[in-house]
Amino acid sequence: MILTKSKYMNGLQCLRLLWHANKKLLPEISLSDEHKFSQGHQFEEYVKQLYSDSIDLNGTEFKENLDKTKEAVKEKKTIFEAGFMIDNLFVRSDLLIPNGEGWDLYEIKSTSSSKPQHIPDLAFQKYVLEKAGLEVKQCFLIYLNKEYQKNGEINPKELITTEEVTGQVDLVDDIEEKSKLFMEVINQKESPDIC
């Protein structure tokens, strides 16, 4: 079994949710949620316009994604959807930008502010990337600039807000123990007996 970033976030919410999500026993996604997801993808497209020399691995299959990520890391390229797997932990990072001998990690959210759950999301990614041998220097959130007013064509530079959250991410220190617990839950035959 693999512990992905989304499963990790499910586990932080509720162990029962994690177990059911892993077994694909959750209700189907509503039309409203599908619409929210498509808006998120639209926002990511505007962010990508700011990094025209990047490599976009969105849509690549699992193994191809891992292989192409390795190549792009060696070449010190800016990467969208970089995939890393180590010790049954897997993440796809929204945006990874070389910074000297290390990397800056960005999470793209189509919200108008940072939210508490964004920090453990980035912390889990940072943990996996560092286990895979990368040095993560800084962590950032990219989200919608709520002050932005469209006048003609959308200006991606004005549309986005970037917030550094490295200090908050570095305070999360229980990822290893949580990952072990979540793997145990995923491998249980029965759902955890909690509300």
C-alpha positions as CSV (number, residue, x, y, z in Angstrom):
1,M,0.0,0.0,0.0
2,I,1.0,3.6,-0.7
3,L,0.4,6.6,1.5
4,T,-0.3,9.5,-0.8
5,K,-0.6,13.2,0.2
6,S,-4.4,13.0,-0.1
7,K,-4.6,9.9,2.1
8,Y,-2.3,11.6,4.6
9,M,-4.7,14.6,4.7
10,N,-7.7,12.2,5.1
11,G,-5.9,10.6,8.0
12,L,-5.4,13.9,9.7
13,Q,-9.2,14.6,9.4
14,C,-10.3,11.1,10.6
15,L,-8.9,7.6,10.6
16,R,-12.2,6.2,9.5
17,L,-12.3,8.6,6.5
18,L,-8.8,7.4,5.6
19,W,-9.7,3.8,5.7
20,H,-12.9,4.3,3.6
21,A,-11.1,6.6,1.1
22,N,-8.3,3.9,0.7
23,K,-10.9,1.2,0.0
24,K,-12.7,3.5,-2.4
25,L,-15.9,3.4,-0.3
26,L,-16.7,7.1,-0.2
27,P,-19.7,8.6,-2.0
28,E,-19.2,9.8,-5.6
29,I,-18.0,13.4,-6.0
30,S,-20.9,15.8,-6.3
31,L,-21.3,18.1,-9.3
32,S,-20.5,21.1,-7.1
33,D,-17.2,19.5,-6.0
34,E,-16.3,18.6,-9.6
35,H,-16.9,22.3,-10.5
36,K,-14.6,23.4,-7.6
37,F,-11.9,21.0,-8.8
38,S,-12.1,22.3,-12.4
39,Q,-11.8,25.9,-11.1
40,G,-8.6,24.8,-9.3
41,H,-7.2,23.4,-12.5
42,Q,-8.0,26.7,-14.3
43,F,-6.2,28.7,-11.6
44,E,-3.1,26.4,-12.0
45,E,-3.1,27.2,-15.7
46,Y,-2.6,30.9,-14.9
47,V,0.2,30.1,-12.5
48,K,1.9,28.0,-15.2
49,Q,1.9,31.0,-17.5
50,L,4.4,32.6,-15.1
51,Y,6.9,29.8,-15.5
52,S,7.1,29.3,-19.3
53,D,10.5,27.5,-19.1
54,S,9.1,24.8,-16.7
55,I,8.4,21.1,-17.3
56,D,4.7,20.2,-16.7
57,L,4.3,16.6,-15.7
58,N,0.5,16.8,-15.2
59,G,-1.3,13.9,-16.9
60,T,1.7,11.6,-16.9
61,E,1.2,8.1,-15.6
62,F,2.7,7.0,-12.2
63,K,6.0,5.5,-13.4
64,E,6.5,8.0,-16.2
65,N,6.0,10.8,-13.7
66,L,8.6,9.4,-11.3
67,D,11.1,8.9,-14.1
68,K,10.6,12.3,-15.7
69,T,10.8,14.0,-12.3
70,K,14.2,12.4,-11.7
71,E,15.4,13.7,-15.1
72,A,14.1,17.2,-14.4
73,V,15.6,17.3,-10.9
74,K,19.1,16.3,-12.4
75,E,18.7,19.1,-14.9
76,K,17.6,21.6,-12.2
77,K,14.4,22.5,-14.0
78,T,11.3,24.1,-12.6
79,I,8.7,21.3,-12.4
80,F,4.9,21.2,-12.2
81,E,3.5,18.0,-10.7
82,A,6.9,16.5,-9.7
83,G,6.4,13.0,-8.3
84,F,8.4,11.4,-5.5
85,M,8.1,8.0,-3.9
86,I,10.1,6.6,-1.0
87,D,9.3,4.0,1.7
88,N,5.7,3.7,0.4
89,L,5.1,7.4,0.7
90,F,4.1,9.3,-2.5
91,V,3.6,12.9,-3.4
92,R,3.0,15.0,-6.5
93,S,4.1,18.5,-5.7
94,D,2.3,21.3,-7.5
95,L,5.5,23.4,-8.2
96,L,9.1,22.8,-7.5
97,I,11.7,25.5,-8.3
98,P,15.5,25.1,-8.0
99,N,17.1,27.4,-5.4
100,G,20.9,27.1,-5.4
101,E,21.7,23.6,-4.3
102,G,18.2,23.1,-3.0
103,W,14.6,23.6,-4.0
104,D,11.6,25.8,-3.1
105,L,8.3,23.9,-2.8
106,Y,5.0,25.6,-3.7
107,E,1.4,24.4,-3.1
108,I,-1.2,26.0,-5.4
109,K,-4.7,26.5,-3.9
110,S,-7.6,28.2,-5.6
111,T,-8.7,29.9,-2.4
112,S,-8.3,33.5,-1.5
113,S,-6.3,32.9,1.7
114,S,-4.0,30.4,3.4
115,K,-5.8,27.9,5.6
116,P,-4.5,25.8,8.5
117,Q,-4.8,22.5,6.6
118,H,-2.4,23.8,3.9
119,I,0.5,23.6,6.4
120,P,0.5,19.9,7.1
121,D,-0.1,19.3,3.4
122,L,3.2,21.1,2.6
123,A,4.9,19.5,5.6
124,F,4.1,16.0,4.3
125,Q,5.5,16.9,0.9
126,K,8.6,18.4,2.3
127,Y,9.2,15.3,4.5
128,V,8.9,13.0,1.4
129,L,11.1,15.2,-0.8
130,E,13.8,15.3,1.9
131,K,13.6,11.5,2.4
132,A,14.1,11.2,-1.3
133,G,17.3,13.3,-1.1
134,L,16.3,16.8,-2.0
135,E,17.0,19.8,0.2
136,V,13.8,21.9,0.6
137,K,14.9,25.5,1.4
138,Q,11.6,27.3,1.5
139,C,7.9,26.5,1.3
140,F,5.2,28.7,-0.2
141,L,1.5,28.8,-0.8
142,I,0.1,30.3,-4.0
143,Y,-3.5,31.4,-3.9
144,L,-5.9,33.9,-5.5
145,N,-5.3,37.6,-4.8
146,K,-8.7,38.7,-3.4
147,E,-7.9,42.3,-4.3
148,Y,-7.5,41.5,-8.0
149,Q,-10.0,43.1,-10.4
150,K,-10.1,41.8,-13.9
151,N,-9.9,44.5,-16.6
152,G,-9.7,42.9,-20.0
153,E,-7.4,39.9,-20.2
154,I,-6.5,38.1,-16.9
155,N,-3.0,39.2,-15.7
156,P,-1.5,36.1,-14.0
157,K,1.1,38.2,-12.1
158,E,-1.7,40.2,-10.4
159,L,-4.1,37.3,-10.0
160,I,-1.9,35.3,-7.7
161,T,-0.6,35.9,-4.1
162,T,2.5,34.1,-2.9
163,E,3.0,33.5,0.8
164,E,6.1,32.0,2.4
165,V,5.1,29.5,5.2
166,T,8.5,27.8,5.8
167,G,8.5,28.6,9.5
168,Q,5.0,27.1,10.0
169,V,5.8,24.0,7.9
170,D,9.0,23.4,10.0
171,L,7.0,23.3,13.2
172,V,5.2,20.2,12.0
173,D,7.2,17.4,13.6
174,D,5.0,14.4,13.8
175,I,4.9,13.3,10.2
176,E,6.9,10.1,10.7
177,E,4.7,8.8,13.5
178,K,1.5,9.9,11.7
179,S,2.6,8.2,8.5
180,K,3.2,4.9,10.4
181,L,-0.2,5.1,12.0
182,F,-1.9,5.9,8.8
183,M,-0.2,2.9,7.0
184,E,-1.4,0.7,9.8
185,V,-5.0,2.0,9.3
186,I,-4.8,1.5,5.6
187,N,-3.7,-2.1,6.0
188,Q,-6.4,-3.0,8.6
189,K,-9.1,-5.4,7.4
190,E,-11.9,-3.6,9.2
191,S,-12.8,0.1,9.5
192,P,-11.6,1.8,12.7
193,D,-14.4,1.7,15.2
194,I,-14.9,5.4,15.7
195,C,-17.6,7.9,15.0
